C-alpha cells in the first residue's frame, strides 16, 4: 500500500495538503491572527484620519509604538497571555499613525480635493 494514496490527484507526492487542514494548523491560526490585526489596523487607520489627537500628538503615538513593540517582545519571551492583546494595541497604534500621515499627504497633494 502506498502511503500517498489518500492525497489529492492534483498534488505532488510529499507536498503539503492545501485543502481542509488550514484551520487546524499553526499556519491557519497565524493567518487568522493576521486577518484580525489587519481589521484592527483598518479601523484605527480610518479613526486616525479623522482624529484630532493623531494630528496633534504624533510623537506620543510613536513613543507608544516603541513601548508596545518592546512589550510584545517581552511578553513573547515570557510566554505571557498579554502578548496577543499587545499585538492588537500595536496594530491600532500603527493604524492611527498611518491614518494621520496618509491624510496629511493626501491633503498636501490635493488641497482642493479631486
Protein Blocks (a to p, Z undefined) as FASTA:
>chain_A
ZZklmpcfkbcehiacfehplmmmmklmmmmmmmmmmmmmmmmmmmmmmpmklmmmmmlm
mmmmmmmmmmmmmmmmnopaklmmmmmmmmmmmmmmmmmmmmmmmmmmmmnoZZ
